[in-house]
Amino acid sequence: MTREEIADIIKPDGFSPFVIVTGSGNRFSVNHPDFVDLPPVPEEIDPTVPSFLIVYTKNGVPRFITLANIQEIEFKPAGQ
């Protein structure tokens, strides 16, 4: 998954709830755009540093997910 793909998915306009499935089988539910963040990356950053996003749990605990570890994005049906 690339930064650009994630950035499109988490835009507030037209946001749809989704679940992030990682390579280890963990599932992270994102029901609102306020519960996910894609930190900015300066242009001068080392390209070998893995890119990540932050997903907040129901209790507000941040979970850092490396983009390379995302296996799938499952979009939830409307109303869930």
C-alpha positions in Angstrom: 0.0 0.0 0.0 1.4 3.4 -0.9 1.1 6.7 0.9 -0.9 8.1 -2.0 -3.4 5.2 -1.8 -3.9 5.6 1.9 -4.2 9.4 1.6 -7.1 9.0 -0.9 -8.9 6.5 1.4 -8.7 8.6 4.5 -9.8 11.9 3.0 -12.8 13.3 5.0 -14.8 14.1 1.8 -16.5 10.9 0.8 -15.0 8.9 3.7 -16.2 5.3 4.0 -15.5 3.2 7.1 -12.9 0.5 6.5 -10.8 -2.2 8.2 -7.1 -2.5 7.8 -5.8 -6.1 7.6 -2.1 -6.6 8.2 0.2 -9.4 7.2 0.1 -10.8 10.7 -3.7 -11.0 10.6 -4.4 -8.1 12.9 -7.5 -6.0 12.0 -7.9 -2.3 12.7 -11.3 -0.8 12.3 -11.5 2.8 11.1 -15.0 4.2 11.5 -14.3 7.9 11.1 -11.5 10.0 9.5 -10.6 11.4 12.9 -9.3 8.0 14.0 -6.6 7.7 11.4 -3.6 9.9 10.6 -0.9 9.8 7.9 2.1 11.8 9.3 3.8 14.2 6.9 7.1 13.0 5.5 9.7 15.7 4.7 11.2 15.4 1.2 14.7 15.0 2.6 13.8 11.9 4.7 15.7 8.7 3.9 13.6 6.7 1.4 14.6 3.5 3.2 12.7 4.5 6.4 9.4 2.6 6.3 6.3 4.8 6.0 3.5 4.3 8.4 0.1 5.5 9.5 -1.5 5.9 12.9 -4.9 4.3 13.8 -6.5 5.2 17.1 -8.5 2.5 19.0 -11.8 3.2 20.7 -9.9 4.2 23.8 -7.7 6.6 21.9 -4.6 4.4 22.0 -2.4 5.0 18.9 -1.4 2.0 16.8 1.5 2.5 14.3 1.0 0.4 11.2 3.8 0.2 8.6 2.3 0.7 5.1 4.3 -2.3 3.7 2.5 -4.5 6.3 -1.0 -3.7 5.1 -2.3 -6.7 3.2 -5.8 -5.5 2.5 -8.4 -2.7 3.1 -11.9 -4.0 3.6 -14.6 -1.4 3.2 -17.6 -1.7 5.4 -21.1 -1.7 4.0 -23.0 1.5 4.5 -24.6 1.9 7.9 -22.0 -0.2 9.9 
